[in-house]
Structures are given as C-alpha cells and as structure tokens.
Amino acid sequence: MKQSNIIESIKQYKISSNMMYIISAFIGLTLFLIIYGPAVIDVTYDAWLYNCGEDISQHYIGWLYYRKSSWSFPIGLLDGITSPYRFSVIFMDSIPILAFIFKLLSPILPATFQYFGLYGVITFMLQGYMGAKIIYSKTEDEKSGLIGAMYFLTASVLYRRMFIHSALAFHPIILMSLYMFMNRKKINNTRKDFFLWSGLLVLAVSVHAYFFPMVLAFMIAYYLPDILTKKPWIVIIKIIVALILTVSVMYIWGYFYGNHDFNGGGFGTYNANLNTLINGQQTSFFAGLAGIRETDINGEAYGYLGFGMIILVIAAAIALFVEHKQERKGVNKKEILSICILIIVFLFVATFPVIRLGKYVLIDIHLPKIIENLCGTFRANGRFIWPIMYFVFAYAIICVFKYSKHRYLILILCLIIQVLDLTPLYRLSANYVDNMERMTTSLENTAWNELTGKKEIYFMYDPIGNGDMHSTMALGKYAVDNIKKIPTTVSMT
C-alpha cells in the first residue's frame, strides 16, 4: 500500500473519544509490560526490589517498616529503622499515598506484598490517558489524541525514573497540571478549579515533594490572567486556602515531624544545562550513530526531548510562522504571557544558580548561606526542566496538527524517528530491571540464622565511601522479617 493511501486510511478511520482514552491507557499498559516484563506486577514477588541495593530497595524497605509500624499521628510515621527514633515514610520515597492505602488493607494482604510494579502500571496508563486528553482538548480529533498519547509515552524522563526513583516517575501529575493550564477557560466555567488544583497539590505532596512546586507554578500561572484583570482577591484567597490545605496534609503525613536538615547538599550541581532538552546523555541512537558522545552526564538534569520531537518542533515552527502567519492574529496575548512567564520561571529554577550552556558557564550566582540552605530543600533542581519538556511535546503536536498540510504524515514519521532514537534508553531500562531480577541476597552466611529472634541488631557502614548498599538493604529486609528493629546506625568516619 502506498504511503498516501496509508495516510488516507488513517484520516477516514473513526473512533469515539471514550475509546480513544481506553486505547491510550491500554497502549501505556502494553509498553510497560514490553519494557519491564510481567514479573514486576506480581505483588508477592519482591526479591528484585531489595537484592539490588539501589534506591528502589530503600523505597521498598520503607514500605515494609511502615506496614509493620503501629498506627500513630502523624499517620506517616514508621519505626524500627532508626530505633528508638521515628520519622515519616515520605523520607523513604515509598510513595506515601499507596503505602497508607495498603497499610489500611494490610490485614487482608499476603505476608509478602509489594505495590511498586502496580504503581508502574498505573503511571504508564495515566501517562497515555493524559497525553491523549491534552492533545484532544485542543484538536478535537481522536486520531491525533491517540498519536499524542504515544508521543507522551515515549518521554525519556519517564523511563529514566521508573524503578530508580519510582515516586519521581509519576509524571501524569505534571500532565494533569498542564491540561488544567491549557484548558483554563473551559475549567473556569465549571467553577471546579479550586477543588481540582487543591486535589493536585495534595496528591503532589502525597507522592513526592518535588511535584509540589511544579503544580503550584502551574496553578499560579493558571490564575495569573484573573489576578491581572478582575477580582484578584477572590483568586488570591483560592490560592491561599489551597496552600493551607496542602500544608495541613503535609503535617498529617509527617513532613515536619522531628528534626531534619532539608538541605541535602548538591544545590548548583544537580541543576540543568541550557542544552538539557537536546542532550541525549548517551541515550540517543542517532547521536551515537553520528559519533556524538555527550560529556555532560547529569542524571538529575536529564530531559532529552528525543530526535523525533526535535524534528517535530522544527516542523511546528515552520507550520505556524511560515505556512499560517494569519493564524497568529487571533492569539490571546494574556494566555501567551502566562505561558512565557511559566516557561521562563521553570527554566530559571531548573538552571539556577550556575547557568551553563554546554561546557561554558554563563552565570555563576553566589548565594548567601541562608538562601543556599533554603534552596537546598530542592537541591536537584534540574528536575524542574520536566514541565518545559512536556510543554514542548504538547504545543509541537498541536501546532503541527492545526497548521500543517501534511499533519498525519509528519506526526507519524516523527513518532517513528522518536521511538528509534530512544531505543538505547528503552533497552537500558529493560536491562536494568532484568539485572535486578537476577540478583541474589548477599546475606548467604549461615551465621545470620543465629540472629533470628534477636530484638535488635547494629550495623556499620562508611557514608563517605558510600557504603555497601547491596548488603545494607538486604540486611534491612532481613531485620524487618526476623529481628524487627535496627537501632540508629553507627557510622565509620
């Protein structure tokens, strides 16, 4: 069949919007199973989580101790890891909202139960669903919604985080915020905006704290036109009440319990580069083919668009500024202002305080210690490049669909290029989980059996040399199963 005939068949194919959403979610589920395999969604299979000794092991150990901890207030507190001290499960990045739900259900759950695979499935399905919803909201074309869902499911940052820093993989919450922002007029008319934004803020702090400022920035940008024009006090009250509600939920989770140094160090090191969106960090097939070896490898600042999306951005710019100049006359200037301000804010926050372009330092801002400590709460600020990445995805797809004569051809060709370009990343993600499943516990000495029945154990590690996480996490799992408590860690310095 000729290429033109394929495109014509796509144009004539009809599906309902509800079917579009179902298919989009199903594509997300299918991709998850292809990349990570079905074994990880077995809730009774957990060896892959603690044997690897990576960050995901910490997240899982946090859930195990939280599950066995007695109920208290704040509700997020767990004990046993640093006995006699207690702290919140949020600091273990154990996806607090799921930890709480399954702790409630614990009496009817199997003795061994992990929810991280299930969480991955939900995340991928929502990623596909929200990708379709964003595109369909502006095109009112079901086929473009399906194509959009597939684009959002190629997002490099989603795979870079899943099962590494799992809570940070919940990018559907960024897409929900983006959808709200892009459909401001439609949502304002329903008068549900306050409840929707409040719900997103609460969900953000119930998954991972880094999503909170992202959602907050979207919310403020959403309300900015009203603040600048009519009834600003009503809008300001909405924002304040939503923040009070969110901080209250944070208190309930245990964010403020005990004494914590929220500045973990690294602020200014884990920030984004101005080339972040085009820097594949050795995950680009075409960059490798061209012999390009990126030297700026900063996982916290990873936000590669993908070569297919880069081409799509160029096609969108041509379509908008060359083919359809007249379309720009009807643009809502206040909406454009909100978009520009939001992108500038995210870009500044992501690159601050050492702004680099490649290997060149453009600006190096030296901060007072008190400001540095405050900013250090979100020390890996390179992550704030993610909303910009999704902005690019959304508007590139929409502009090509609206203004290009060959919309379907361009969208499909770029999607194929996108998937091909990011093949090394998808293969790396699959191999990562496969290697986790192959690992075995490092606690093989029969002497460990003599500890069973003890109330407490002490162990030592070298924090300066990063310690032996493989042994530490296996020991944590052994302790929660057999000994129950690990007193405050004694460090070797």
Buried (B, 14 or more C-beta within 10 A) or exposed (E): EEEEEEBEEBEEEEEEBEEBBBBBBBBBBBBBBEBBBEEBBEBEBBBBBBBBBBBBBBBBBBBBBBBBBEEEEBBBBBBBBBBEEBBBBBBBBBBBBBBBEBBEEBEEBEEEBBBBBBBBBBBBBBBBBBBBBBBBBBBEBBBBBBBBBBBBBBBBBBBBBBBBBBBBBBBBBBBBBBBBBBBBEEBBEEEEBBEBBBBBBBBBBBBBBBBBBBBBBBBBBBBBBBBEEEEEEEBEEBBEEBBEBBBEBBBBBBBEBEEEEEBEEEBBBBBBBBBBBBBBBBBBBBBBEEEEEBEEEBEBBBBBBBBBBBBBBEBBEBBBEEEBEEBEEEEEEBBEBBBEBBBEBBBEBBBBBBBBEEEEEEEEEEBEEEEBBBBBBBBBBBBBBBBBBBBBBBBBBBBBBBBBEEBBBBBBBBBEBBBEBBEBBBEBBBEBBEEBBEBEBBBEEEEBEEBEEEEEBEBEBEEEEEBBBBBBBBBBBBBBEBBBBBBEBEEEE
